[in-house]
């Protein structure tokens, strides 16, 4: 079996080295591009927490402005001070329907002043009254004699509450409270950003029985996760909105959870703590950013880099191959042919390896051995010389 030409072996090694370098360079450049894409995605995730806070501030301003308008109505104040519940409900009910349809306001309370601090009228549930109010937002309004606002976790979901004292002749005659559920927050945010969101809440802050009553047996998700439940989400893809860590120890700037690929779509995931009005970390805002386009662009950039580097490597390898051929191997072949002619003229014995190899160095070595160290046993005999017998 003939051995492979040394020039061919060098060419194969050279092209393999260039291809490997091109692949490595493409992976490095693609990794840099993908890292930049992921950093941009992470910043997008962090922006979601600020978007949620901005949405909350805007809703508080809306509720506060509405509350101020209601506090300025003399007819409501007179009915409340007179403790005329029927007249107060008759005045408030049509206003409440308008606010619910137009502004998504879902709760309206008239609360007696301290030390009673009980609900005089729930406009949204007039049959329920007389319970003492101990919510953080209410206590803040009492203590500051000003606005108390924030989101508070009820038995099944968050509600954004705004409370303000009702003052007449320098005296607090009661408190007015408006509230709205925040289930529309996520939909509004998705319409602006295109991202998906979910709110996870620790089970210990919720009422399991009430949760089951609200959702019903078919939609009850209480047992889906160990210690948290998803109280609101904009996506229902299985396993996407999930977090196995402890929500109460989430850092304030949140945690990026890396990427996940589902159905040829690439997503960046992150979660940020949600605090109630009392400052407790009771849940988390889960953010799902679809960065398939950016992910695909990074892959395409890596492929383009590989093609460009492979092309450059091939050109470089071809130039080096040509240089080796003309500077080394072409000269070796000329020297080989010259030695073959000299050996033929001097009738030197043939080397046994010459016909068995394409290795230029080996062939040259055999030819040099023929010229410098010919075997006497292989030298042709002179017909005129006497034999051993004499």
C-alpha positions as CSV (number, residue, x, y, z in Angstrom):
1,X,0.0,0.0,0.0
2,X,1.5,3.3,-1.1
3,X,1.9,6.0,1.5
4,X,0.2,9.4,1.1
5,X,2.1,12.4,-0.3
6,X,3.6,14.6,2.3
7,X,2.4,17.7,0.4
8,X,-1.2,16.3,0.4
9,X,-1.0,15.6,4.2
10,X,0.2,19.1,4.9
11,X,-2.6,20.5,2.7
12,X,-5.2,18.5,4.5
13,X,-3.8,19.6,7.9
14,X,-3.6,23.2,6.8
15,X,-7.2,23.3,5.6
16,X,-8.4,21.5,8.7
17,X,-6.6,24.0,10.9
18,X,-8.1,26.9,9.0
19,X,-11.6,25.4,9.2
20,X,-11.2,24.8,12.9
21,X,-10.0,28.4,13.4
22,X,-13.0,29.7,11.4
23,X,-15.4,27.6,13.5
24,X,-13.8,28.8,16.7
25,X,-13.8,32.4,15.6
26,X,-17.5,32.1,14.5
27,X,-18.4,30.7,17.9
28,X,-16.6,33.4,19.7
29,X,-18.1,36.2,17.7
30,X,-21.5,34.6,17.8
31,X,-21.2,34.2,21.6
32,X,-20.4,37.9,21.9
33,X,-23.4,38.8,19.8
34,X,-25.7,36.4,21.8
35,X,-24.4,37.8,25.1
36,X,-25.2,41.3,24.0
37,X,-28.7,40.1,22.9
38,X,-29.2,38.4,26.3
39,X,-28.0,41.5,28.1
40,X,-30.5,43.6,26.1
41,X,-33.2,41.0,27.0
42,X,-32.3,41.2,30.7
43,X,-32.6,45.0,30.6
44,X,-36.0,44.5,29.0
45,X,-37.0,42.2,31.8
46,X,-35.9,44.7,34.4
47,X,-37.9,47.4,32.6
48,X,-41.0,45.3,33.2
49,X,-40.8,45.9,37.0
50,X,-40.6,49.6,36.4
51,X,-43.5,49.4,34.0
52,X,-45.6,47.6,36.6
53,X,-44.7,50.3,39.2
54,X,-45.5,53.0,36.7
55,X,-48.9,51.4,36.0
56,X,-49.6,51.3,39.7
57,X,-48.7,55.0,40.2
58,X,-50.9,56.0,37.3
59,X,-53.8,54.1,38.7
60,X,-53.3,55.5,42.1
61,X,-53.3,59.0,40.6
62,X,-56.6,58.2,38.8
63,X,-58.2,56.8,42.0
64,X,-57.0,59.7,44.0
65,X,-58.4,62.3,41.6
66,X,-61.7,60.4,41.5
67,X,-61.7,60.3,45.3
68,X,-61.1,64.0,45.6
69,X,-64.1,64.7,43.2
70,X,-66.3,62.5,45.4
71,X,-65.2,64.2,48.6
72,X,-66.2,67.6,47.2
73,X,-69.8,66.5,46.8
74,X,-72.0,68.1,49.5
75,X,-74.9,65.7,49.0
76,X,-72.7,62.6,49.7
77,X,-71.2,64.3,52.7
78,X,-74.5,65.4,54.2
79,X,-76.0,61.9,53.8
80,X,-73.0,60.3,55.4
81,X,-72.8,62.7,58.3
82,X,-76.5,62.1,58.9
83,X,-75.9,58.4,58.8
84,X,-78.7,58.1,56.2
85,X,-77.6,54.8,54.6
86,X,-80.5,54.5,52.2
87,X,-80.1,58.0,50.8
88,X,-76.3,57.6,50.6
89,X,-76.7,54.4,48.6
90,X,-79.2,56.0,46.3
91,X,-76.8,58.8,45.6
92,X,-73.7,56.6,45.3
93,X,-75.0,53.6,43.4
94,X,-75.4,55.3,39.9
95,X,-72.0,57.0,40.4
96,X,-70.4,53.7,41.2
97,X,-71.8,52.0,38.1
98,X,-70.3,54.8,36.0
99,X,-66.9,54.5,37.7
100,X,-67.0,50.7,37.3
101,X,-67.7,50.8,33.6
102,X,-65.4,53.7,32.8
103,X,-62.6,53.4,35.2
104,X,-62.6,49.8,36.4
105,X,-63.3,50.8,40.0
106,X,-64.6,47.7,41.8
107,X,-64.8,48.8,45.5
108,X,-66.3,51.9,47.2
109,X,-66.4,52.2,51.0
110,X,-67.8,54.8,53.4
111,X,-65.9,54.2,56.7
112,X,-66.8,55.7,60.1
113,X,-64.1,57.7,61.9
114,X,-62.0,56.5,64.8
115,X,-62.4,55.0,67.3
116,X,-65.2,53.1,65.5
117,X,-63.4,52.6,62.1
118,X,-66.1,50.3,60.8
119,X,-67.6,50.1,57.3
120,X,-70.8,52.2,57.2
121,X,-71.5,51.4,53.6
122,X,-70.0,49.2,50.9
123,X,-71.5,50.6,47.7
124,X,-70.4,47.4,45.8
125,X,-71.8,45.1,48.4
126,X,-74.4,47.1,50.5
127,X,-75.5,44.0,52.4
128,X,-72.1,43.8,54.1
129,X,-71.3,46.4,56.7
130,X,-70.2,47.0,60.3
131,X,-66.8,45.2,60.0
132,X,-63.8,47.0,61.4
133,X,-61.3,48.2,58.9
134,X,-57.7,47.3,59.8
135,X,-56.0,47.5,56.4
136,X,-52.6,49.1,56.0
137,X,-53.8,51.8,53.6
138,X,-56.6,52.8,56.0
139,X,-54.2,53.0,59.0
140,X,-51.8,55.1,56.9
141,X,-54.6,57.6,56.1
142,X,-55.6,57.7,59.8
143,X,-52.0,58.3,61.0
144,X,-51.1,60.9,58.3
145,X,-54.5,62.5,58.0
146,X,-53.8,62.3,54.3
147,X,-53.8,59.9,51.4
148,X,-53.2,56.2,52.1
149,X,-52.6,54.2,49.0
150,X,-51.1,50.9,47.8
151,X,-51.9,47.4,46.7
152,X,-53.2,45.0,49.3
153,X,-53.6,41.3,49.0
154,X,-57.1,40.0,49.7
155,X,-58.3,36.5,50.0
156,X,-57.8,35.7,46.3
157,X,-56.1,38.6,44.5
158,X,-54.5,42.0,44.8
159,X,-56.5,45.2,45.0
160,X,-55.2,48.7,44.6
161,X,-56.7,50.9,47.3
162,X,-56.8,54.6,47.9
163,X,-58.2,56.1,51.2
164,X,-58.5,59.7,52.3
165,X,-60.1,61.3,55.3
166,X,-63.3,63.3,54.9
167,X,-62.9,66.6,56.8
168,X,-65.6,69.0,57.7
169,X,-64.9,72.2,59.7
170,X,-61.5,70.9,60.6
171,X,-62.8,67.6,62.0
172,X,-62.5,64.1,60.4
173,X,-66.1,62.9,59.9
174,X,-65.1,59.7,58.2
175,X,-63.1,58.1,55.4
176,X,-63.7,57.4,51.8
177,X,-62.0,54.5,50.0
178,X,-61.9,53.5,46.4
179,X,-60.3,50.3,45.1
180,X,-59.8,48.4,41.9
181,X,-58.5,44.9,41.2
182,X,-55.3,44.9,39.3
183,X,-56.1,42.0,36.9
184,X,-56.1,44.5,34.0
185,X,-52.6,45.6,34.8
186,X,-50.9,42.7,32.9
187,X,-53.1,43.0,29.9
188,X,-52.4,46.7,29.6
189,X,-48.7,46.1,30.0
190,X,-48.7,43.3,27.3
191,X,-50.5,45.6,24.9
192,X,-47.7,48.1,25.2
193,X,-44.7,45.8,25.3
194,X,-45.8,42.5,23.7
195,X,-44.3,40.6,26.6
196,X,-46.2,38.1,28.7
197,X,-46.6,38.4,32.5
198,X,-47.8,36.4,35.5
199,X,-48.3,37.2,39.1
200,X,-47.4,34.5,41.6
201,X,-48.4,34.8,45.3
202,X,-47.4,32.8,48.3
203,X,-50.2,30.5,49.4
204,X,-49.9,31.5,53.1
205,X,-51.2,35.0,52.3
206,X,-54.4,33.6,50.6
207,X,-57.5,31.8,51.7
208,X,-57.7,28.3,50.1
209,X,-61.4,27.9,50.7
210,X,-62.2,31.3,49.2
211,X,-59.8,30.6,46.3
212,X,-61.7,27.4,45.5
213,X,-65.0,29.1,45.7
214,X,-64.0,31.9,43.3
215,X,-62.3,29.6,40.7
216,X,-64.5,26.5,41.0
217,X,-63.4,22.9,40.9
218,X,-62.5,22.9,37.2
219,X,-60.2,25.9,37.3
220,X,-58.8,25.5,40.8
221,X,-55.0,25.7,40.5
222,X,-54.3,25.7,44.2
223,X,-52.4,22.4,44.1
224,X,-50.5,23.0,40.9
225,X,-47.4,24.3,42.8
226,X,-46.0,23.7,46.2
227,X,-46.2,27.0,47.9
228,X,-47.3,29.6,45.3
229,X,-50.3,30.1,43.0
230,X,-50.6,32.1,39.8
231,X,-53.3,34.7,40.5
232,X,-53.1,36.3,37.1
233,X,-51.3,35.7,33.8
234,X,-51.4,36.7,30.1
235,X,-50.2,33.3,28.9
236,X,-51.4,29.7,29.5
237,X,-48.4,27.8,28.0
238,X,-47.7,25.0,30.4
239,X,-44.6,25.3,32.5
240,X,-43.7,28.8,31.3
241,X,-44.8,30.8,34.3
242,X,-43.0,29.0,37.1
243,X,-40.5,29.7,39.8
244,X,-39.2,27.2,42.3
245,X,-37.4,29.7,44.6
246,X,-38.7,31.5,47.6
247,X,-40.6,34.6,46.6
248,X,-39.9,36.2,50.0
249,X,-36.2,36.3,49.5
250,X,-36.1,37.6,46.0
251,X,-33.7,40.5,45.7
252,X,-35.3,43.9,44.9
253,X,-33.8,44.0,41.4
254,X,-35.2,40.6,40.6
255,X,-33.7,37.5,39.2
256,X,-33.1,36.6,35.5
257,X,-34.0,33.0,34.9
258,X,-32.3,32.5,31.6
259,X,-33.8,31.4,28.3
260,X,-36.2,28.7,27.4
261,X,-37.1,27.4,23.9
262,X,-40.7,26.3,23.3
263,X,-42.1,25.4,19.8
264,X,-39.2,27.1,18.0
265,X,-39.7,30.3,20.1
266,X,-37.0,31.6,22.4
267,X,-38.0,33.3,25.6
268,X,-36.1,35.3,28.3
269,X,-37.6,34.8,31.7
270,X,-37.3,36.9,34.9
271,X,-39.1,37.4,38.2
272,X,-39.3,40.5,40.4
273,X,-40.7,40.8,44.0
274,X,-44.1,42.3,44.6
275,X,-44.7,44.1,47.9
276,X,-48.0,44.9,49.4
277,X,-48.8,48.3,51.0
278,X,-47.2,47.1,54.2
279,X,-43.9,46.4,52.5
280,X,-44.1,42.6,52.7
281,X,-42.8,40.5,49.8
282,X,-46.0,38.5,49.2
283,X,-45.5,37.6,45.5
284,X,-43.6,38.0,42.3
285,X,-44.1,39.5,38.9
286,X,-43.0,36.9,36.3
287,X,-41.9,38.3,33.0
288,X,-41.6,36.4,29.7
289,X,-39.9,38.2,26.9
290,X,-40.0,36.6,23.4
291,X,-36.6,37.3,21.9
292,X,-36.9,34.8,19.0
293,X,-36.0,37.4,16.4
294,X,-32.9,38.5,18.3
295,X,-32.0,34.9,19.1
296,X,-32.3,34.0,15.4
297,X,-30.3,37.1,14.4
298,X,-27.5,35.9,16.7
299,X,-27.5,32.5,15.1
300,X,-27.5,34.0,11.7
301,X,-24.7,36.3,12.7
302,X,-22.7,33.3,13.9
303,X,-23.4,31.4,10.6
304,X,-22.3,34.5,8.6
305,X,-19.2,34.8,10.7
306,X,-18.4,31.2,10.0
307,X,-18.9,31.5,6.3
308,X,-16.8,34.7,6.1
309,X,-14.0,33.3,8.3
310,X,-14.1,29.9,6.4
311,X,-13.8,31.8,3.1
312,X,-10.9,33.8,4.4
313,X,-9.3,30.6,5.9
314,X,-9.7,28.8,2.6
315,X,-8.0,31.7,0.7
316,X,-5.2,31.8,3.2
317,X,-4.8,28.0,3.1
318,X,-4.7,28.1,-0.7
319,X,-2.0,30.9,-0.6
320,X,0.1,28.9,1.9
321,X,-0.4,25.8,-0.1
322,X,0.8,27.5,-3.3
323,X,3.7,29.0,-1.4
324,X,4.7,25.5,0.0
325,X,4.3,24.0,-3.4
326,X,6.5,26.4,-5.3
327,X,9.0,27.1,-2.6
328,X,9.5,23.6,-1.3
329,X,7.8,20.7,-3.1
330,X,8.4,21.8,-6.6
331,X,12.1,22.2,-5.9
332,X,12.1,18.8,-4.2
333,X,10.6,17.2,-7.3
334,X,13.2,18.9,-9.5
335,X,15.9,17.6,-7.3
336,X,14.4,14.2,-7.3
337,X,14.2,14.1,-11.1
338,X,17.8,15.2,-11.3
339,X,19.0,12.5,-8.8
340,X,17.0,9.9,-10.8
341,X,18.8,11.0,-14.0
342,X,22.2,10.9,-12.3
343,X,21.4,7.5,-10.8
344,X,20.3,6.1,-14.1
345,X,23.5,7.4,-15.8
346,X,25.7,5.8,-13.1
347,X,23.6,2.6,-13.3
348,X,23.1,2.7,-9.5
349,X,20.9,0.0,-8.0
350,X,17.3,0.9,-7.6
351,X,16.0,1.7,-4.1
352,X,13.4,-0.6,-2.8
353,X,11.2,2.1,-1.4
354,X,11.0,4.5,-4.3
355,X,8.2,2.7,-6.1
356,X,6.3,2.1,-2.8
357,X,5.8,5.7,-1.6
358,X,4.5,9.1,-2.7
359,X,6.3,10.8,0.2
360,X,8.6,13.3,-1.4
361,X,11.1,13.3,1.5
362,X,11.2,9.5,1.6
363,X,11.7,9.3,-2.2
364,X,14.5,11.9,-2.0
365,X,16.1,10.0,0.9
366,X,16.1,6.8,-1.2
367,X,17.6,8.5,-4.1
368,X,20.4,10.1,-2.0
369,X,21.1,6.6,-0.5
370,X,21.4,5.2,-4.0
371,X,23.9,7.9,-4.9
372,X,25.9,8.0,-1.7
373,X,25.7,4.4,-0.4
374,X,25.1,2.0,-3.2
375,X,25.0,-1.7,-2.1
376,X,27.9,-3.6,-3.6
377,X,25.8,-6.7,-3.7
378,X,23.4,-5.0,-5.9
379,X,26.1,-3.5,-8.3
380,X,25.9,-5.1,-11.8
381,X,28.7,-7.6,-12.5
382,X,31.2,-6.9,-15.3
383,X,31.0,-9.7,-17.8
384,X,34.7,-9.7,-18.4
385,X,35.6,-10.0,-14.8
386,X,36.6,-13.5,-13.6
387,X,34.3,-15.5,-11.3
388,X,35.1,-17.0,-8.0
389,X,36.2,-20.3,-9.7
390,X,38.8,-18.5,-11.7
